[in-house]
């Protein structure tokens, strides 16, 4: 082509994309959106064939139970990360809520009061987290790191450093109850996933959370009450973490002040595995569910294969790195 | 004639979009070449190809008659290309010298040789004729000075080709003059300059030749500016005739809508008072940093006012945060679209419905997907927002279309009373400008009070019924449309010591 000089070049309109290629694109988009699900399904099929005892109802229920607490808290952690925040205090909250619930239970022998009190305490701690972060504008990492230490300390102080045993039959029965062959902790987690999925996708709360994560200042100027939303996110997170603590206490029939060490990092890992962006604004509930399942499956399979616990750490770290790397490549490809 | 830089038949495809198709033009050494086109015409894409950020799907880039293929930004830099983006790239907490030498600071065993660095930069800056203190941190410089640092960085690398993307969009008059002098020096040194701007005056002042893009194609490449007129260029850019982009229409003014009395804020030197009537378009002019945006942010509740009284339709008004203002029908389109306007990774629909959705929630918390889709489609159509659909992420839209989306966000509000637009047409092309003015006129005709903050004098003079001028943090004067002219407005806007001239 020659260089045009002072001549008008006719400007034909760019060709309309053909319907066929549009369909093709839609299909690709769909695959991209559900690629995590596809990867997991593939992994699942491979493991079912390759690993003996993996594909049995008993084993799969065990798997689900083992990630039920992580799953619950991952739902609320998703909101936290989606709004560009962080919460490191959930592990301590799980322990503290378990201890508190056990102690109140021993004092009152009333399941409803003790569970309610523990959940309320969790919500209050979360409220404190959120208020400090939103109104006093202290970095979320620092605030929740401090709160992690404080709440863990409270758990030890309250229990005197000892496990608080529970003798209340009804409370112990709580975690053991099954409906349709599925135990209560798993049901609770399922309900959490549905509830927080609806909250994220169908409510103002969810939309505002994603908007805040996408651009906090623009959201504020668009009339979103950013501070209030953040406090709410942390308060709900606290309540759910406490509920997880109560369920854990029921499962192990005691409140353990040193329970759930490193829990917060497992929860965040599961979210990141599920494609939640640490930069905020990007999160899907299906992704988080898959992230939780991938973590549980990896651990379960390694147990079945008798992999030593020491090596399991390496594998878990590797899986996290690979998952994030894949996600990076994918979003880089999408940008170009 | 041997052109130094040639674009031959450059094509770039994005999924579903042909961003560039067959773009062809040439730039001579020692010339300033204007690149014009509406938003979305493909100017930025072309610069990104030149900068190695994008790889073309077809065509050829030639530098000094050698075909070049840039696989990365580093390739492009190595070939002597420097792109000065509209959004500058620098490290705010490092000094001028450190920013200039970032990546290859003089060091001994990894320890930076601070004095050597400073001395080196000082002598080089002096040689370039730039008066900047190399030890000052970038965060403490004005936007214009930061831009200067960016250009100096290109010069330190001995860049032969320098592309400037909308360099004056956030510069004041005086800063623009300094930039122009620098550009002319560079041209005299035989460098190749590509100058992207929406401001036709600048193109005529500065450029030797220009190329016009539309819809990703070269409309025409003028080898010289002689004989060209504004009207011709605008017609070629827009593809249709626009006689007067302001197209002002007088309208009857109503009663006082918003009164601001003695408003005091951290960045205002004196308490500010003014009022605006129903149906009135009130222009706010001033140099960058005169306190116009700060005053608007106080009214909107984006920043806290320390003192002062607002009155809306005769009733006292208390605004503590933006959501209070919105509920009273006062909205603000912020100056910095990217940082304060859009939520980039959300869709056009989300960005439109972000505030007005509260009016049609189900059971108080559930969003009404159907109504939101309707609202989004209505405003995409009414404001002619160019997007493949309401689900498109807003960051893929051009600046003008992002601005229209934010306008859509506020037009969707049920009872608008006061619309504040801070730099409504910054970085927006002529065609879209005219469309935005038309929307403002319509709003005013419906009885809204419209406040337009702008650094573009012709714009303020062109659309306002009345003009308030600010200078260094205080209101310096007020002019009616009939009294206002460039000279009078500038007199009120320029700092006192400049007024002697």
Interface residues (C-beta under 8 A of the other chain):
Chain A: X1 X2 X3 X4 X5 X6 X7 X8 X9 X11 X13 X14 X15 X17 X22 X25 X202 X203 X204 X205 X207 X210 X211 X214 X215 X217 X218 X219 X220 X221 X222 X223 X224 X225 X281 X282 X336
Chain B: X3 X6 X8 X9 X15 X16 X17 X18 X21 X22 X24 X25 X26 X54 X214 X215 X216 X217 X218 X219 X220 X221 X222 X223 X239 X300 X302 X321 X322 X323 X325 X326 X327 X332 X334 X339 X340 X341 X342 X343 X344 X345 X346 X350 X354 X355 X357 X358 X361 X365 X366 X367 X369 X409
